[in-house]
Amino acid sequence: AADGSPVLYWALGELDVAGVAREDLADCLLMRQVAHLEDALQASRAISRAEKRLVRCRLIIDLRGLRVLALLRRLGVVKRITAIGKTYFPEVTASATLINAPAGVETLWRG
């Protein structure tokens, strides 16, 4: 980011959401996201200490390739994955931005 804060990039559009649900891998995927956020926490702490100011990460969630129908079927899994940051690491992320979302996703996401 322009202010020097770390940027996290999650390509959820590349995720086989149906496969994660079918194989009951949501918890494994959640643990992977937790590890990624813990790394981000350490990075933001180190930068904050060096710059003597609070530095928080920017999260970019890329939905390119995710079909609306697939999202509708597995919205709960996707929301669980993305909610970890806000729920358990609120001090880490300054913002989360959805990019390359198919038409209608914003309504589904907020609903």
HELIX and SHEET records of a PDB file:
HELIX    1   1 LEU A   12  GLU A   14  5                                   3    
HELIX    2   2 VAL A   17  ARG A   22  1                                   6    
HELIX    3   3 ALA A   26  GLU A   51  1                                  26    
HELIX    4   4 VAL A   68  TYR A   88  1                                  21    
HELIX    5   5 VAL A  105  ARG A  110  1                                   6    
SHEET    1   A 3 VAL A   7  TRP A  10  0                                        
SHEET    2   A 3 CYS A  57  ASP A  62  1                                        
SHEET    3   A 3 THR A  93  ILE A  99  1                                        
END                                                                             
